[in-house]
Amino acid sequence: MGEHRRDIDIAVIGAGVLGLATTDSLVRRGADVVCFDGRVPGSGLSGGLTRTFRHRHDDERHVALAVDGRAGFAEWERRSGKVLIGDEGAVYAGMGPADVKGLALHGVAHHFVEAAGQDSVFPGLAPVDGPLLVDPGAGAIRAKHTIDALVGWVGDRIVNAHIHSVTVPADGDGVEIQTTEAIYRARHVVIAAGTAAPGLARGAGIDIPLESRLHVRPHFRVRGYEPGRTRALPCWVDRAGIWGETVYGSPIGDTGRYVIGLIGAEVDIPFGPDGALPEGSTTLDDARRVVDYVERALPGLDPEPVGVRVCVMTKLPAGSDALRAWHTPGVTAVAGHNLFKMAPVLGELLADTALEDRLPDRLADAGAGALVAP
Ligand SMILES: Cc1cc2nc3c(=O)[nH]c(=O)nc-3n(C[C@H](O)[C@H](O)[C@H](O)COP(=O)(O)OP(=O)(O)OC[C@H]3O[C@@H](n4cnc5c(N)ncnc54)[C@H](O)[C@@H]3O)c2cc1C
């Protein structure tokens, strides 16, 4: 059978930020690892230029992962010689003392500013009646630079192949991966395939209740922006809803552009694997809502969008910050949302899983209680 099958120790499916981080961790530990992607690395959920790095999460375990993610990014910055997270900070509206318990527990610097001090933390924001929470160690992740750095480190381990399926054969001799290029058998497979994780994991008996939605991200010009001279705007999380929407916002590096997206359980359009949208849906409605928000809330931005990206978002039933890992002997899968910021630490933990064939306690306990498949 030798000519028909290729044996490898560890296969990572997906060269998004999580698969690349996992592969990088395994390479540094001397493992025999191949990372598969059917597309250009970083063109899935990890695509685009910017993501928000923020420490605050409702679940304190996610705060802890963010703290370690930040340290991991600092190490990636040292290795790459590039800034991967800017020093813009993050400002949140609609937060009270109960919302910062996780920050306090994990020693993350933060403070509240009252209305009078608002301009010092977010110039260009319309007046807010109430305190703003400031997370000074937050900032805009340079997503593309991060992907480029990771590909630079592990590029020779990436195989450009589409994976049709992952199965656990009855012969007990590893996990089989059906690819466009060859039939592989691996001792362990890590499925970090973004929107495709449920389909691939199903073949290994793992059920991932992941939903995909289309999400609209218009971006805007910062008024009066001069590179290197104007202070960058912070990342923004508005959960107050005083301007009629809850949103997030993030500077796009030092381009003088700023992206805004809607947040909330009901926003974004359900998106099936066949690409069909619910009848009558249009993404233009969400784009208009964002523009209306900018007109009301952000006089520091020119409300005429300079562009709009439509992205696919994934969500687990436990909510938009939910994260979960699944394990069955020989196979690990991961899914969630807002995981870019945690990629360095998740990569380490997924690498541990592949090497030891068990979920580390921290990953088993990362979200709504990880399912350990029988
Ligand atoms: C609009 C938007 C805004 C976001 N904002 C933030 C934010 O502010 N902060 C934050 O931390 N996170 C944010 N996120 C989430 C973050 O980007 C994702 O959690 C993260 O990028 C997921 O990376 P991944 O490696 O798991 O998935 P992906 O990047 O999707 O990687 C999966 C890879 O698997 C490959 N693949 C899939 N199926 C197959 C197959 N069958 N065969 C071969 N290859 C396959 C794909 O081509 C892809 O490259 C945001 C996401 C989006 C979409």
The ligand as a Gaussian input file, in Angstrom:
#p B3LYP/6-31G(d) Opt

LIG

0 1
 C      -15.352000      40.108000      10.213000
 C      -14.616000      39.446000      11.312000
 C      -14.198000      40.189000      12.401000
 C      -13.494000      39.589000      13.414000
 N      -13.050000      40.338000      14.459000
 C      -12.215000      39.788000      15.359000
 C      -11.606000      40.593000      16.350000
 O      -11.833000      41.785000      16.408000
 N      -10.765000      39.995000      17.234000
 C      -10.474000      38.674000      17.166000
 O       -9.684000      38.205000      17.974000
 N      -11.035000      37.881000      16.241000
 C      -11.910000      38.414000      15.352000
 N      -12.475000      37.644000      14.379000
 C      -12.346000      36.190000      14.455000
 C      -11.037000      35.690000      13.935000
 O      -10.703000      36.323000      12.727000
 C      -11.205000      34.171000      13.779000
 O      -11.599000      33.604000      15.020000
 C       -9.894000      33.532000      13.339000
 O       -9.345000      34.201000      12.236000
 C      -10.177000      32.068000      13.016000
 O       -9.035000      31.521000      12.434000
 P       -9.025000      30.009000      11.989000
 O       -7.610000      29.694000      11.704000
 O       -9.759000      29.196000      13.003000
 O       -9.970000      29.946000      10.698000
 P       -9.666000      30.348000       9.170000
 O       -8.866000      31.581000       9.072000
 O      -10.973000      30.315000       8.465000
 O       -8.754000      29.161000       8.656000
 C       -9.287000      27.948000       8.222000
 C       -8.555000      27.532000       6.970000
 O       -8.965000      26.214000       6.642000
 C       -8.976000      26.101000       5.239000
 N       -9.900000      25.032000       4.892000
 C      -11.209000      24.953000       5.196000
 N      -11.718000      23.810000       4.705000
 C      -10.713000      23.153000       4.098000
 C      -10.635000      21.917000       3.408000
 N      -11.700000      21.125000       3.281000
 N       -9.455000      21.552000       2.883000
 C       -8.359000      22.342000       3.029000
 N       -8.383000      23.531000       3.673000
 C       -9.545000      23.929000       4.200000
 C       -9.489000      27.445000       4.750000
 O       -9.092000      27.684000       3.417000
 C       -8.870000      28.397000       5.764000
 O       -7.685000      29.016000       5.288000
 C      -13.205000      38.215000      13.356000
 C      -13.626000      37.463000      12.252000
 C      -14.309000      38.057000      11.229000
 C      -14.738000      37.235000      10.062000

